[in-house]
């Protein structure tokens, strides 16, 4: 939660960096029905918070998936996360395609690899494009996928 609040404060006061972008002001929040803004995606991400991330054991590794969040990325400035209470990291988020806002590009990063069994908890923080924030913590057993 601290990093998300810091993003918003920095963005509003001095224009701090989030990933490769510098969110210095909120995007226009006109509702278009295309899910391009925080106003449109925040209710969906709120209702589906338990699906923001997933952990899968595959090929001797833990794979940490961000697919759900990437589908709604057009209303976000950034995604950050921490594993097991560690330091927050920015997740590499593909740019929004206004012609296909929920489509994830084929070359987008959708998961990260970790040693098998190493992920116990995942903290996720979102910076919406209206400079609002969202955060959640997940336990491994609650986000495991076959």
Number of C-alpha atoms within 10 A of each C-alpha: 14 9 19 23 18 13 25 23 15 17 19 15 11 11 16 17 13 18 16 11 11 15 25 18 14 17 17 12 14 11 12 10 8 14 21 27 24 29 19 19 21 19 11 13 17 13 10 12 17 14 17 19 21 22 26 19 17 11 8 11 16 20 23 21 21 22 18 18 23 26 19 24 29 27 24 26 27 24 26 21 21 18 19 16 12 11 11 17 15 16 18 17 22 16 15 21 14 12 9 14 18 19 14 21 15 7 7 13 16 20 18 13 15 15 11 14 14 12 18 13 18 21 20 25 23 25 24 26 23 19 22 18 23 17 19 14 18 20 14 18 12 12 18 15 13 7
